[in-house]
């Protein structure tokens, strides 16, 4: 994985690849360091690698390192070590009573015991804060916290008691150093030194626990620390005490000033190591130079309103930083420097309040500029975010997006356009858009653009039209093009959204073919229906006429010649009468079945309970003859249906349940179920049922019984049935968008279930 990509997403990974970590891992495991995504519990199972492979893997990890970040981290560790050595040396001078070690030059201010102790603690904290192990981070937190606490206590003492008291410095020193040597050296930690150790160690603590939010803070803190150290050094060079002595009794020693400059450099390196991609595009020493120059001029010139203007460039440098809050941090740092410049020098009583007013105006001006820069950066950030989102949208859209200028030159060509036309981005940028057009669009396009530039007349802009495109291989294909104009200043850009509609055109062609076939099928169906109507007419008139003639003549022969015919002749004539009657019933049923599929249903809201009661009333004679009984199991609902047709459904089902029943007392039960679960696990809702206690129907005949003119057996008392009843029932239920099925057990009985589809009252269904 490219480490630059990881830096772009603010993922600090180089800690996993550092040299000490790799050496310690090799010492413990005998293998190369694991990948970031490796699982620890599997490491013990890895075989030991040969030395050659280990070196290769180590070299690969080193190649992944970001070289500048390694340098910054190494520099920060080196600075921490130097500070530790400086502090230990000064502490040794105090303990061994070597004055030259404490003051360097006779007559110069000496480094206080607590200052040396803070150098030791801060050096350890700075170096340990750059190491990945948890124990180092804990060490850095403790040492930096102790140094900040010592500095804070000293500042509180200076503010509350005064600079002449050194109780905080004496708290530890008096137990380790003889009192006469302490009295000889005198002094204590200066306010500028205490301020440096406080803000520097606080920035380290903040970076350890709030890394993302502390990067700019630590960078700005390092500028302030370096500036204060450089001011003290400049004071020694120019013999100006106000540079290193903030008050008459406590000053910053020469080697303290050098150590503070080194400390600030280490903090700056650490901040760059934390986030190298957030460094400004200008050299980062420029803000530090501005800080140094501003406070240096502030210390050596009167008033300060003009000097404060020198901090304006520092605020403006925030424009080059990635953090939007940088101008506010810079304004805060400038305010601190203004205050330091004010309190570091003596003031004439006559100009005291005037200088306070001047510095207040300067600070307000700097904050105003910082707010303007902040809102400017925020707007730029929002615009950049929108640009990135728009770019991602353009790159990710499935439609081709082509951007051209007023002369037709291609300026942008997204991946979908590359896939559609077959050209790469490099092959299209800077070329005329007509390279993507076949004739006649290829020749006419330049003329259209010229006409548009002269007259401003828009023919296709703002509309979507179907044209043709040409791929790189010369294939012409249909496309939909939507063009919009974008005006920026005096420049006009055209954005074209192109969609390949080849599949849609093919679908339309297939649709046209299908419609043509459907029209032919419709015409054939109309002709077939017409023929069926003619057949029905013929069957109802011409076919019935000879049947009636056969029936009538057979009856006449029986009436006139029955006594003259033998028994076999009479039997045959009676058979002829019955067959002609059955033939007429079959024709009638066939005609009725044909009408069922073509006549409309007159649906309305109907009480099914009333329909069943009406059917039972009309079958009273049959029920008495068979000693049969029909019961309604529960309440039957109201539904929207064709009442006469549904009456026929119940009549057929009840009649069959009685006629084909071998029990001495046939029982028919009619009911309704909100939810039905069948024997095979199927689920249905709003189900009607007609249940009997008859013979039952074997499973293999469950479908045959619905075929027209199909009868499994004759009824007990007649043979006048045609076997079309259940066919009519299924047809009527199907016309109601319902379904019918049965469950039966031979010898126990049969239950017919059916549903009715949902229809609106008054809705008629045509065939």
Number of C-alpha atoms within 10 A of each C-alpha: 6 7 15 14 10 13 17 12 9 15 13 13 15 20 15 16 19 18 14 11 16 18 16 12 15 14 11 9 13 16 22 21 21 15 10 9 6 10 9 8 7 8 12 9 7 8 9 13 13 10 12 8 13 17 13 12 17 18 11 11 19 15 12 16 18 16 11 12 19 16 14 21 22 18 20 30 24 16 24 27 19 19 28 24 16 20 26 16 16 29 24 16 19 24 15 11 16 14 17 12 18 27 21 15 14 10 7 14 24 28 29 29 25 24 27 26 20 28 29 26 25 29 30 25 29 31 26 24 26 20 18 14 12 11 11 17 19 15 18 27 23 16 22 29 20 19 27 27 18 19 27 18 17 27 23 14 18 19 11 9 12 13 21 14 16 19 14 19 19 18 10 12 18 11 9 10 16 13 13 9 14 18 9 9 18 14 21 28 28 26 25 25 28 26 18 24 25 24 19 26 29 20 25 29 25 18 21 17 12 12 16 13 13 19 25 25 19 29 24 26 26 29 26 26 29 29 25 28 30 21 23 29 23 17 19 18 10 10 11 16 18 21 28 29 22 22 19 11 17 24 27 30 27 23 21 28 25 16 20 27 24 21 28 27 20 27 30 26 24 29 29 24 24 23 19 19 17 18 17 15 12 11 9 17 11 14 22 20 14 21 25 22 18 24 27 21 16 24 25 14 10 15 20 25 19 15 20 24 15 18 27 20 14 24 27 20 20 24 18 16 19 16 20 20 20 24 27 20 20 27 26 18 21 28 21 14 22 25 16 17 22 20 14 20 18 12 14 10 8 8 12 13 12 13 18 16 15 16 23 17 14 23 23 14 16 27 21 14 18 25 17 14 22 22 15 14 22 15 13 13 15 12 12 12 12 12 12 12 12 12 13 11 12 20 17 13 14 17 18 23 23 22 21 22 19 15 13 19 16 22 19 18 22 21 19 20 24 19 13 18 20 16 17 15 16 9 11 19 16 15 14 17 21 19 14 19 20 18 13 9 15 15 12 12 17 16 10 14 17 14 13 14 13 8 9 10 12 13 9 12 16 11 11 15 12 14 15 19 25 21 18 14 9 13 10 17 17 17 20 17 21 18 19 15 16 12 9 8 6 5 9 12 17 19 19 20 19 23 19 21 16 15 10 12 14 11 12 12 12 12 12 12 12 12 12 12 12 12 12 12 12 12 12 12 12 12 12 12 13 12 12 15 15 12 15 20 13 13 17 15 11 12 15 17 14 12 17 16 12 17 20 14 14 20 17 13 13 19 10 10 13 15 10 10 13 10 10 9 14 18 12 12 19 15 13 17 20 16 15 20 16 17 16 20 15 17 16 15 19 17 18 13 18 13 15 17 15 13 13 15 22 17 21 18 15 17 15 23 16 13 19 20 14 13 18 20 11 11 14 12 11 14 20 10 8 15 14 19 15 20 15 15 13 12 12 18 13 13 19 21 28 20 19 12 20 20 16 17 20 20 21 17 20 23 17 16 27 25 19 17 22 15 17 10 15 20 21 24 18 23 19 22 16 9 10 16 11 10 8 6 8 8 10 14 13 14 18 20 20 23 23 25 23 27 18 20 20 13 12 8 10 13 10 12 18 21 15 17 16 15 17 10 9 14 15 10 7 8 11 12 14 16 20 20 26 20 17 22 22 19 20 23 20 17 24 22 13 16 17 18 14 17 17 20 15 13 15 13 21 22 22 17 20 20 20 22 15 12 17 12 14 14 14 16 14 11 11
